[in-house]
């Protein structure tokens, strides 16, 4: 387990109230592989709260990823949905849990809110 991923999972309960809305209700098991070793994380999500443990299911959904990819996700260097679409990771079960969980990942480095960019542009034109 890398330190960045460990810190990410530790931060989830404190961040859940502002991130998780009413649709996220269930358990997501995240299986992270490196070589022939797999680490399991179980993230139980409820509206506004998260409980994280280092156990396997039972789960409403399972997300399989390499540890290297997950490290890139938690630093904003990769996007979860894009990784699944490119078959870099796989997912099965309740897709709402995956979509809710991905909101915990940061934006890519250098990303700016389009509204902020538009305000700056308008200010330059004035």
N, CA, C and O atoms as a GROMACS GRO file, in nm:
protein
  504
    1UNK      N    1   0.084  -0.117   0.000
    1UNK     CA    2   0.000   0.000   0.000
    1UNK      C    3   0.089   0.123   0.000
    1UNK      O    4   0.182   0.134   0.080
    2UNK      N    5   0.059   0.215  -0.090
    2UNK     CA    6   0.136   0.338  -0.094
    2UNK      C    7   0.081   0.439   0.006
    2UNK      O    8  -0.036   0.432   0.044
    3UNK      N    9   0.165   0.530   0.046
    3UNK     CA   10   0.124   0.630   0.145
    3UNK      C   11   0.012   0.719   0.092
    3UNK      O   12  -0.080   0.754   0.165
    4UNK      N   13   0.020   0.756  -0.036
    4UNK     CA   14  -0.081   0.845  -0.093
    4UNK      C   15  -0.219   0.777  -0.094
    4UNK      O   16  -0.320   0.842  -0.067
    5UNK      N   17  -0.223   0.650  -0.123
    5UNK     CA   18  -0.351   0.578  -0.123
    5UNK      C   19  -0.401   0.559   0.020
    5UNK      O   20  -0.521   0.572   0.046
    6UNK      N   21  -0.313   0.529   0.110
    6UNK     CA   22  -0.350   0.514   0.252
    6UNK      C   23  -0.412   0.644   0.304
    6UNK      O   24  -0.516   0.641   0.369
    7UNK      N   25  -0.348   0.756   0.276
    7UNK     CA   26  -0.401   0.886   0.320
    7UNK      C   27  -0.536   0.917   0.255
    7UNK      O   28  -0.624   0.975   0.318
    8UNK      N   29  -0.550   0.879   0.128
    8UNK     CA   30  -0.677   0.900   0.058
    8UNK      C   31  -0.791   0.830   0.131
    8UNK      O   32  -0.893   0.891   0.160
    9UNK      N   33  -0.773   0.701   0.160
    9UNK     CA   34  -0.879   0.627   0.228
    9UNK      C   35  -0.905   0.681   0.369
    9UNK      O   36  -1.020   0.685   0.413
   10UNK      N   37  -0.801   0.723   0.439
   10UNK     CA   38  -0.818   0.781   0.572
   10UNK      C   39  -0.899   0.910   0.568
   10UNK      O   40  -0.968   0.943   0.664
   11UNK      N   41  -0.891   0.984   0.457
   11UNK     CA   42  -0.959   1.114   0.446
   11UNK      C   43  -1.107   1.103   0.412
   11UNK      O   44  -1.181   1.200   0.430
   12UNK      N   45  -1.152   0.988   0.366
   12UNK     CA   46  -1.290   0.977   0.317
   12UNK      C   47  -1.398   1.010   0.420
   12UNK      O   48  -1.488   1.088   0.388
   13UNK      N   49  -1.393   0.957   0.542
   13UNK     CA   50  -1.501   0.989   0.637
   13UNK      C   51  -1.519   1.139   0.662
   13UNK      O   52  -1.632   1.186   0.673
   14UNK      N   53  -1.410   1.213   0.671
   14UNK     CA   54  -1.420   1.357   0.697
   14UNK      C   55  -1.474   1.432   0.576
   14UNK      O   56  -1.539   1.535   0.591
   15UNK      N   57  -1.448   1.382   0.457
   15UNK     CA   58  -1.490   1.451   0.334
   15UNK      C   59  -1.630   1.411   0.290
   15UNK      O   60  -1.691   1.482   0.209
   16UNK      N   61  -1.683   1.301   0.339
   16UNK     CA   62  -1.812   1.247   0.294
   16UNK      C   63  -1.929   1.344   0.304
   16UNK      O   64  -2.007   1.352   0.210
   17UNK      N   65  -1.946   1.419   0.414
   17UNK     CA   66  -2.063   1.506   0.423
   17UNK      C   67  -2.078   1.605   0.307
   17UNK      O   68  -2.190   1.633   0.264
   18UNK      N   69  -1.967   1.658   0.257
   18UNK     CA   70  -1.975   1.754   0.147
   18UNK      C   71  -1.980   1.688   0.010
   18UNK      O   72  -2.018   1.752  -0.088
   19UNK      N   73  -1.941   1.562   0.000
   19UNK     CA   74  -1.931   1.496  -0.130
   19UNK      C   75  -2.048   1.402  -0.160
   19UNK      O   76  -2.097   1.400  -0.273
   20UNK      N   77  -2.092   1.326  -0.062
   20UNK     CA   78  -2.193   1.224  -0.088
   20UNK      C   79  -2.335   1.276  -0.073
   20UNK      O   80  -2.373   1.327   0.032
   21UNK      N   81  -2.411   1.263  -0.180
   21UNK     CA   82  -2.552   1.300  -0.178
   21UNK      C   83  -2.639   1.180  -0.146
   21UNK      O   84  -2.592   1.080  -0.094
   22UNK      N   85  -2.768   1.192  -0.178
   22UNK     CA   86  -2.865   1.093  -0.141
   22UNK      C   87  -2.864   0.962  -0.216
   22UNK      O   88  -2.923   0.865  -0.169
   23UNK      N   89  -2.798   0.954  -0.332
   23UNK     CA   90  -2.803   0.831  -0.411
   23UNK      C   91  -2.705   0.725  -0.366
   23UNK      O   92  -2.725   0.606  -0.392
   24UNK      N   93  -2.598   0.765  -0.299
   24UNK     CA   94  -2.495   0.670  -0.259
   24UNK      C   95  -2.538   0.598  -0.132
   24UNK      O   96  -2.538   0.656  -0.023
   25UNK      N   97  -2.575   0.472  -0.146
   25UNK     CA   98  -2.617   0.394  -0.030
   25UNK      C   99  -2.584   0.248  -0.056
   25UNK      O  100  -2.661   0.176  -0.120
   26UNK      N  101  -2.469   0.203  -0.006
   26UNK     CA  102  -2.428   0.065  -0.024
   26UNK      C  103  -2.279   0.050  -0.001
   26UNK      O  104  -2.211   0.144   0.040
   27UNK      N  105  -2.230  -0.071  -0.028
   27UNK     CA  106  -2.089  -0.103  -0.003
   27UNK      C  107  -2.017  -0.126  -0.135
   27UNK      O  108  -2.063  -0.200  -0.221
   28UNK      N  109  -1.902  -0.060  -0.149
   28UNK     CA  110  -1.815  -0.075  -0.265
   28UNK      C  111  -1.686  -0.140  -0.218
   28UNK      O  112  -1.616  -0.085  -0.133
   29UNK      N  113  -1.655  -0.257  -0.274
   29UNK     CA  114  -1.528  -0.322  -0.245
   29UNK      C  115  -1.430  -0.281  -0.353
   29UNK      O  116  -1.460  -0.290  -0.472
   30UNK      N  117  -1.312  -0.237  -0.311
   30UNK     CA  118  -1.208  -0.195  -0.405
   30UNK      C  119  -1.092  -0.291  -0.390
   30UNK      O  120  -1.031  -0.300  -0.283
   31UNK      N  121  -1.061  -0.364  -0.497
   31UNK     CA  122  -0.952  -0.460  -0.498
   31UNK      C  123  -0.836  -0.400  -0.576
   31UNK      O  124  -0.846  -0.377  -0.697
   32UNK      N  125  -0.725  -0.376  -0.507
   32UNK     CA  126  -0.607  -0.314  -0.568
   32UNK      C  127  -0.497  -0.418  -0.579
   32UNK      O  128  -0.457  -0.479  -0.480
   33UNK      N  129  -0.447  -0.438  -0.700
   33UNK     CA  130  -0.347  -0.541  -0.724
   33UNK      C  131  -0.212  -0.480  -0.757
   33UNK      O  132  -0.201  -0.375  -0.820
   34UNK      N  133  -0.111  -0.550  -0.712
   34UNK     CA  134   0.026  -0.520  -0.750
   34UNK      C  135   0.097  -0.654  -0.757
   34UNK      O  136   0.110  -0.725  -0.657
   35UNK      N  137   0.142  -0.689  -0.877
   35UNK     CA  138   0.201  -0.821  -0.896
   35UNK      C  139   0.096  -0.928  -0.871
   35UNK      O  140  -0.012  -0.926  -0.930
   36UNK      N  141   0.127  -1.023  -0.783
   36UNK     CA  142   0.032  -1.129  -0.751
   36UNK      C  143  -0.039  -1.106  -0.617
   36UNK      O  144  -0.103  -1.197  -0.564
   37UNK      N  145  -0.029  -0.985  -0.564
   37UNK     CA  146  -0.090  -0.951  -0.435
   37UNK      C  147  -0.209  -0.859  -0.455
   37UNK      O  148  -0.203  -0.766  -0.537
   38UNK      N  149  -0.318  -0.883  -0.382
   38UNK     CA  150  -0.437  -0.799  -0.389
   38UNK      C  151  -0.471  -0.746  -0.250
   38UNK      O  152  -0.478  -0.821  -0.153
   39UNK      N  153  -0.491  -0.615  -0.242
   39UNK     CA  154  -0.535  -0.552  -0.118
   39UNK      C  155  -0.681  -0.514  -0.133
   39UNK      O  156  -0.724  -0.469  -0.240
   40UNK      N  157  -0.758  -0.534  -0.027
   40UNK     CA  158  -0.902  -0.508  -0.032
   40UNK      C  159  -0.938  -0.391   0.059
   40UNK      O  160  -0.887  -0.378   0.170
   41UNK      N  161  -1.025  -0.307   0.008
   41UNK     CA  162  -1.082  -0.198   0.085
   41UNK      C  163  -1.234  -0.208   0.070
   41UNK      O  164  -1.284  -0.230  -0.040
   42UNK      N  165  -1.305  -0.193   0.178
   42UNK     CA  166  -1.451  -0.193   0.174
   42UNK      C  167  -1.498  -0.055   0.218
   42UNK      O  168  -1.471  -0.011   0.330
   43UNK      N  169  -1.569   0.012   0.128
   43UNK     CA  170  -1.616   0.148   0.154
   43UNK      C  171  -1.768   0.143   0.161
   43UNK      O  172  -1.835   0.124   0.060
   44UNK      N  173  -1.822   0.160   0.282
   44UNK     CA  174  -1.967   0.161   0.301
   44UNK      C  175  -2.014   0.307   0.296
   44UNK      O  176  -1.977   0.389   0.381
   45UNK      N  177  -2.095   0.335   0.195
   45UNK     CA  178  -2.140   0.473   0.174
   45UNK      C  179  -2.287   0.485   0.210
   45UNK      O  180  -2.369   0.399   0.176
   46UNK      N  181  -2.319   0.592   0.278
   46UNK     CA  182  -2.455   0.634   0.309
   46UNK      C  183  -2.461   0.782   0.277
   46UNK      O  184  -2.356   0.847   0.271
   47UNK      N  185  -2.578   0.838   0.256
   47UNK     CA  186  -2.584   0.982   0.230
   47UNK      C  187  -2.509   1.062   0.338
   47UNK      O  188  -2.549   1.062   0.454
   48UNK      N  189  -2.402   1.128   0.298
   48UNK     CA  190  -2.326   1.212   0.389
   48UNK      C  191  -2.226   1.141   0.479
   48UNK      O  192  -2.164   1.206   0.562
   49UNK      N  193  -2.210   1.008   0.465
   49UNK     CA  194  -2.113   0.940   0.552
   49UNK      C  195  -2.048   0.821   0.481
   49UNK      O  196  -2.103   0.763   0.387
   50UNK      N  197  -1.930   0.788   0.530
   50UNK     CA  198  -1.851   0.677   0.476
   50UNK      C  199  -1.785   0.604   0.591
   50UNK      O  200  -1.738   0.666   0.687
   51UNK      N  201  -1.782   0.471   0.582
   51UNK     CA  202  -1.704   0.390   0.674
   51UNK      C  203  -1.609   0.307   0.589
   51UNK      O  204  -1.652   0.239   0.495
   52UNK      N  205  -1.480   0.312   0.621
   52UNK     CA  206  -1.378   0.243   0.542
   52UNK      C  207  -1.313   0.134   0.628
   52UNK      O  208  -1.280   0.156   0.744
   53UNK      N  209  -1.297   0.015   0.568
   53UNK     CA  210  -1.226  -0.094   0.637
   53UNK      C  211  -1.138  -0.168   0.537
   53UNK      O  212  -1.152  -0.151   0.416
   54UNK      N  213  -1.048  -0.248   0.589
   54UNK     CA  214  -0.955  -0.325   0.505
   54UNK      C  215  -1.004  -0.469   0.492
   54UNK      O  216  -0.927  -0.563   0.514
   55UNK      N  217  -1.131  -0.487   0.457
   55UNK     CA  218  -1.190  -0.620   0.448
   55UNK      C  219  -1.253  -0.640   0.311
   55UNK      O  220  -1.270  -0.545   0.234
   56UNK      N  221  -1.287  -0.764   0.283
   56UNK     CA  222  -1.365  -0.797   0.164
   56UNK      C  223  -1.512  -0.794   0.201
   56UNK      O  224  -1.546  -0.803   0.319
   57UNK      N  225  -1.599  -0.781   0.101
   57UNK     CA  226  -1.745  -0.778   0.106
   57UNK      C  227  -1.810  -0.828   0.233
   57UNK      O  228  -1.739  -0.847   0.332
   58UNK      N  229  -1.938  -0.849   0.235
   58UNK     CA  230  -2.025  -0.842   0.118
   58UNK      C  231  -2.036  -0.699   0.066
   58UNK      O  232  -2.033  -0.602   0.141
   59UNK      N  233  -2.048  -0.690  -0.066
   59UNK     CA  234  -2.050  -0.559  -0.131
   59UNK      C  235  -2.156  -0.556  -0.240
   59UNK      O  236  -2.190  -0.658  -0.300
   60UNK      N  237  -2.206  -0.436  -0.264
   60UNK     CA  238  -2.303  -0.415  -0.371
   60UNK      C  239  -2.234  -0.394  -0.505
   60UNK      O  240  -2.297  -0.402  -0.611
   61UNK      N  241  -2.104  -0.366  -0.500
   61UNK     CA  242  -2.025  -0.344  -0.621
   61UNK      C  243  -1.879  -0.372  -0.590
   61UNK      O  244  -1.834  -0.360  -0.476
   62UNK      N  245  -1.805  -0.411  -0.694
   62UNK     CA  246  -1.661  -0.436  -0.679
   62UNK      C  247  -1.589  -0.365  -0.792
   62UNK      O  248  -1.626  -0.374  -0.909
   63UNK      N  249  -1.483  -0.295  -0.754
   63UNK     CA  250  -1.399  -0.225  -0.851
   63UNK      C  251  -1.259  -0.285  -0.842
   63UNK      O  252  -1.199  -0.288  -0.734
   64UNK      N  253  -1.208  -0.331  -0.955
   64UNK     CA  254  -1.075  -0.391  -0.964
   64UNK      C  255  -0.982  -0.292  -1.034
   64UNK      O  256  -1.013  -0.240  -1.141
   65UNK      N  257  -0.867  -0.267  -0.972
   65UNK     CA  258  -0.772  -0.172  -1.029
   65UNK      C  259  -0.631  -0.212  -0.988
   65UNK      O  260  -0.612  -0.280  -0.886
   66UNK      N  261  -0.533  -0.171  -1.067
   66UNK     CA  262  -0.395  -0.188  -1.023
   66UNK      C  263  -0.366  -0.080  -0.919
   66UNK      O  264  -0.428   0.026  -0.918
   67UNK      N  265  -0.272  -0.109  -0.833
   67UNK     CA  266  -0.231  -0.011  -0.732
   67UNK      C  267  -0.174   0.113  -0.801
   67UNK      O  268  -0.200   0.226  -0.758
   68UNK      N  269  -0.096   0.094  -0.908
   68UNK     CA  270  -0.036   0.207  -0.978
   68UNK      C  271  -0.142   0.299  -1.036
   68UNK      O  272  -0.130   0.421  -1.026
   69UNK      N  273  -0.246   0.243  -1.097
   69UNK     CA  274  -0.354   0.325  -1.151
   69UNK      C  275  -0.426   0.398  -1.038
   69UNK      O  276  -0.456   0.517  -1.051
   70UNK      N  277  -0.454   0.329  -0.929
   70UNK     CA  278  -0.525   0.393  -0.819
   70UNK      C  279  -0.445   0.509  -0.762
   70UNK      O  280  -0.502   0.612  -0.726
   71UNK      N  281  -0.314   0.495  -0.753
   71UNK     CA  282  -0.229   0.606  -0.709
   71UNK      C  283  -0.245   0.726  -0.802
   71UNK      O  284  -0.249   0.840  -0.757
   72UNK      N  285  -0.254   0.700  -0.932
   72UNK     CA  286  -0.274   0.810  -1.027
   72UNK      C  287  -0.413   0.872  -1.011
   72UNK      O  288  -0.429   0.992  -1.030
   73UNK      N  289  -0.512   0.791  -0.976
   73UNK     CA  290  -0.647   0.844  -0.954
   73UNK      C  291  -0.652   0.936  -0.832
   73UNK      O  292  -0.713   1.042  -0.837
   74UNK      N  293  -0.587   0.895  -0.723
   74UNK     CA  294  -0.595   0.974  -0.600
   74UNK      C  295  -0.510   1.101  -0.607
   74UNK      O  296  -0.522   1.188  -0.520
   75UNK      N  297  -0.424   1.112  -0.708
   75UNK     CA  298  -0.346   1.235  -0.725
   75UNK      C  299  -0.401   1.320  -0.839
   75UNK      O  300  -0.345   1.426  -0.869
   76UNK      N  301  -0.509   1.277  -0.903
   76UNK     CA  302  -0.570   1.353  -1.010
   76UNK      C  303  -0.504   1.334  -1.146
   76UNK      O  304  -0.541   1.401  -1.242
   77UNK      N  305  -0.408   1.244  -1.155
   77UNK     CA  306  -0.338   1.221  -1.281
   77UNK      C  307  -0.413   1.128  -1.375
   77UNK      O  308  -0.375   1.116  -1.491
   78UNK      N  309  -0.518   1.064  -1.329
   78UNK     CA  310  -0.601   0.976  -1.412
   78UNK      C  311  -0.746   0.996  -1.370
   78UNK      O  312  -0.774   1.048  -1.262
   79UNK      N  313  -0.838   0.955  -1.456
   79UNK     CA  314  -0.981   0.968  -1.430
   79UNK      C  315  -1.044   0.829  -1.423
   79UNK      O  316  -1.016   0.744  -1.507
   80UNK      N  317  -1.128   0.806  -1.322
   80UNK     CA  318  -1.187   0.675  -1.297
   80UNK      C  319  -1.273   0.623  -1.410
   80UNK      O  320  -1.256   0.508  -1.452
   81UNK      N  321  -1.364   0.703  -1.461
   81UNK     CA  322  -1.453   0.658  -1.568
   81UNK      C  323  -1.371   0.628  -1.693
   81UNK      O  324  -1.394   0.527  -1.760
   82UNK      N  325  -1.275   0.714  -1.726
   82UNK     CA  326  -1.191   0.691  -1.844
   82UNK      C  327  -1.112   0.561  -1.828
   82UNK      O  328  -1.096   0.487  -1.925
   83UNK      N  329  -1.062   0.533  -1.708
   83UNK     CA  330  -0.987   0.409  -1.685
   83UNK      C  331  -1.075   0.286  -1.708
   83UNK      O  332  -1.029   0.188  -1.766
   84UNK      N  333  -1.200   0.291  -1.665
   84UNK     CA  334  -1.292   0.180  -1.686
   84UNK      C  335  -1.323   0.166  -1.835
   84UNK      O  336  -1.324   0.055  -1.888
   85UNK      N  337  -1.348   0.277  -1.902
   85UNK     CA  338  -1.380   0.273  -2.045
   85UNK      C  339  -1.262   0.222  -2.128
   85UNK      O  340  -1.282   0.159  -2.232
   86UNK      N  341  -1.140   0.250  -2.084
   86UNK     CA  342  -1.022   0.202  -2.155
   86UNK      C  343  -0.982   0.061  -2.112
   86UNK      O  344  -0.882   0.007  -2.160
   87UNK      N  345  -1.059   0.001  -2.022
   87UNK     CA  346  -1.032  -0.133  -1.971
   87UNK      C  347  -0.904  -0.141  -1.888
   87UNK      O  348  -0.844  -0.248  -1.876
   88UNK      N  349  -0.863  -0.029  -1.831
   88UNK     CA  350  -0.748  -0.028  -1.740
   88UNK      C  351  -0.790  -0.077  -1.602
   88UNK      O  352  -0.706  -0.121  -1.523
   89UNK      N  353  -0.919  -0.069  -1.573
   89UNK     CA  354  -0.976  -0.124  -1.450
   89UNK      C  355  -1.115  -0.175  -1.486
   89UNK      O  356  -1.170  -0.141  -1.591
   90UNK      N  357  -1.171  -0.257  -1.398
   90UNK     CA  358  -1.304  -0.311  -1.424
   90UNK      C  359  -1.395  -0.288  -1.305
   90UNK      O  360  -1.350  -0.267  -1.192
   91UNK      N  361  -1.523  -0.293  -1.333
   91UNK     CA  362  -1.623  -0.265  -1.232
   91UNK      C  363  -1.741  -0.356  -1.255
   91UNK      O  364  -1.779  -0.383  -1.369
   92UNK      N  365  -1.800  -0.404  -1.145
   92UNK     CA  366  -1.924  -0.481  -1.156
   92UNK      C  367  -2.014  -0.444  -1.038
   92UNK      O  368  -1.967  -0.413  -0.929
   93UNK      N  369  -2.144  -0.448  -1.062
   93UNK     CA  370  -2.240  -0.419  -0.956
   93UNK      C  371  -2.308  -0.285  -0.975
   93UNK      O  372  -2.324  -0.238  -1.087
   94UNK      N  373  -2.349  -0.225  -0.864
   94UNK     CA  374  -2.426  -0.101  -0.862
   94UNK      C  375  -2.339   0.017  -0.909
   94UNK      O  376  -2.254   0.065  -0.835
   95UNK      N  377  -2.363   0.061  -1.031
   95UNK     CA  378  -2.281   0.166  -1.090
   95UNK      C  379  -2.295   0.300  -1.016
   95UNK      O  380  -2.204   0.382  -1.022
   96UNK      N  381  -2.405   0.322  -0.949
   96UNK     CA  382  -2.424   0.447  -0.874
   96UNK      C  383  -2.316   0.461  -0.766
   96UNK      O  384  -2.270   0.572  -0.739
   97UNK      N  385  -2.274   0.351  -0.706
   97UNK     CA  386  -2.170   0.357  -0.604
   97UNK      C  387  -2.036   0.400  -0.664
   97UNK      O  388  -1.963   0.479  -0.604
   98UNK      N  389  -2.005   0.347  -0.781
   98UNK     CA  390  -1.881   0.386  -0.850
   98UNK      C  391  -1.885   0.534  -0.885
   98UNK      O  392  -1.787   0.606  -0.863
   99UNK      N  393  -1.996   0.579  -0.940
   99UNK     CA  394  -2.008   0.719  -0.980
   99UNK      C  395  -2.001   0.813  -0.860
   99UNK      O  396  -1.944   0.921  -0.869
  100UNK      N  397  -2.059   0.771  -0.748
  100UNK     CA  398  -2.050   0.852  -0.626
  100UNK      C  399  -1.908   0.853  -0.572
  100UNK      O  400  -1.858   0.958  -0.531
  101UNK      N  401  -1.843   0.737  -0.570
  101UNK     CA  402  -1.708   0.726  -0.514
  101UNK      C  403  -1.607   0.809  -0.593
  101UNK      O  404  -1.517   0.868  -0.534
  102UNK      N  405  -1.622   0.815  -0.724
  102UNK     CA  406  -1.525   0.888  -0.806
  102UNK      C  407  -1.522   1.037  -0.772
  102UNK      O  408  -1.425   1.106  -0.804
  103UNK      N  409  -1.626   1.086  -0.707
  103UNK     CA  410  -1.628   1.227  -0.669
  103UNK      C  411  -1.525   1.259  -0.561
  103UNK      O  412  -1.493   1.376  -0.539
  104UNK      N  413  -1.473   1.156  -0.493
  104UNK     CA  414  -1.368   1.177  -0.392
  104UNK      C  415  -1.232   1.205  -0.457
  104UNK      O  416  -1.144   1.261  -0.392
  105UNK      N  417  -1.214   1.166  -0.583
  105UNK     CA  418  -1.086   1.188  -0.650
  105UNK      C  419  -1.069   1.336  -0.684
  105UNK      O  420  -1.166   1.403  -0.718
  106UNK      N  421  -0.947   1.386  -0.676
  106UNK     CA  422  -0.924   1.527  -0.710
  106UNK      C  423  -0.928   1.550  -0.860
  106UNK      O  424  -0.916   1.457  -0.940
  107UNK      N  425  -0.946   1.676  -0.897
  107UNK     CA  426  -0.937   1.715  -1.037
  107UNK      C  427  -0.791   1.703  -1.082
  107UNK      O  428  -0.700   1.706  -0.999
  108UNK      N  429  -0.769   1.690  -1.212
  108UNK     CA  430  -0.631   1.685  -1.261
  108UNK      C  431  -0.555   1.812  -1.223
  108UNK      O  432  -0.615   1.919  -1.213
  109UNK      N  433  -0.423   1.800  -1.202
  109UNK     CA  434  -0.344   1.918  -1.169
  109UNK      C  435  -0.360   2.026  -1.276
  109UNK      O  436  -0.360   1.996  -1.396
  110UNK      N  437  -0.376   2.150  -1.233
  110UNK     CA  438  -0.389   2.262  -1.325
  110UNK      C  439  -0.531   2.286  -1.373
  110UNK      O  440  -0.555   2.382  -1.447
  111UNK      N  441  -0.627   2.202  -1.333
  111UNK     CA  442  -0.765   2.221  -1.374
  111UNK      C  443  -0.823   2.343  -1.304
  111UNK      O  444  -0.801   2.365  -1.185
  112UNK      N  445  -0.898   2.422  -1.381
  112UNK     CA  446  -0.962   2.541  -1.324
  112UNK      C  447  -1.110   2.536  -1.354
  112UNK      O  448  -1.153   2.481  -1.455
  113UNK      N  449  -1.187   2.594  -1.267
  113UNK     CA  450  -1.331   2.605  -1.285
  113UNK      C  451  -1.358   2.693  -1.408
  113UNK      O  452  -1.307   2.804  -1.416
  114UNK      N  453  -1.439   2.643  -1.504
  114UNK     CA  454  -1.466   2.723  -1.625
  114UNK      C  455  -1.529   2.859  -1.595
  114UNK      O  456  -1.509   2.954  -1.670
  115UNK      N  457  -1.607   2.867  -1.486
  115UNK     CA  458  -1.668   2.996  -1.451
  115UNK      C  459  -1.561   3.098  -1.411
  115UNK      O  460  -1.572   3.216  -1.443
  116UNK      N  461  -1.458   3.051  -1.342
  116UNK     CA  462  -1.348   3.138  -1.303
  116UNK      C  463  -1.273   3.188  -1.427
  116UNK      O  464  -1.239   3.306  -1.435
  117UNK      N  465  -1.249   3.100  -1.522
  117UNK     CA  466  -1.181   3.138  -1.646
  117UNK      C  467  -1.264   3.240  -1.723
  117UNK      O  468  -1.210   3.338  -1.775
  118UNK      N  469  -1.395   3.219  -1.730
  118UNK     CA  470  -1.484   3.312  -1.802
  118UNK      C  471  -1.484   3.449  -1.735
  118UNK      O  472  -1.483   3.551  -1.805
  119UNK      N  473  -1.486   3.455  -1.601
  119UNK     CA  474  -1.483   3.583  -1.530
  119UNK      C  475  -1.353   3.658  -1.558
  119UNK      O  476  -1.354   3.779  -1.580
  120UNK      N  477  -1.241   3.585  -1.558
  120UNK     CA  478  -1.112   3.649  -1.587
  120UNK      C  479  -1.110   3.703  -1.729
  120UNK      O  480  -1.063   3.814  -1.753
  121UNK      N  481  -1.161   3.626  -1.824
  121UNK     CA  482  -1.166   3.668  -1.964
  121UNK      C  483  -1.255   3.792  -1.979
  121UNK      O  484  -1.219   3.886  -2.050
  122UNK      N  485  -1.369   3.792  -1.913
  122UNK     CA  486  -1.459   3.908  -1.919
  122UNK      C  487  -1.392   4.031  -1.859
  122UNK      O  488  -1.410   4.142  -1.910
  123UNK      N  489  -1.315   4.013  -1.752
  123UNK     CA  490  -1.245   4.124  -1.690
  123UNK      C  491  -1.138   4.183  -1.779
  123UNK      O  492  -1.115   4.304  -1.777
  124UNK      N  493  -1.072   4.099  -1.858
  124UNK     CA  494  -0.971   4.146  -1.950
  124UNK      C  495  -1.030   4.222  -2.068
  124UNK      O  496  -0.967   4.313  -2.123
  125UNK      N  497  -1.153   4.184  -2.108
  125UNK     CA  498  -1.217   4.249  -2.221
  125UNK      C  499  -1.284   4.381  -2.183
  125UNK      O  500  -1.317   4.461  -2.270
  126UNK      N  501  -1.304   4.402  -2.054
  126UNK     CA  502  -1.373   4.524  -2.009
  126UNK      C  503  -1.285   4.646  -2.013
  126UNK      O  504  -1.330   4.755  -1.978
   0.00000   0.00000   0.00000
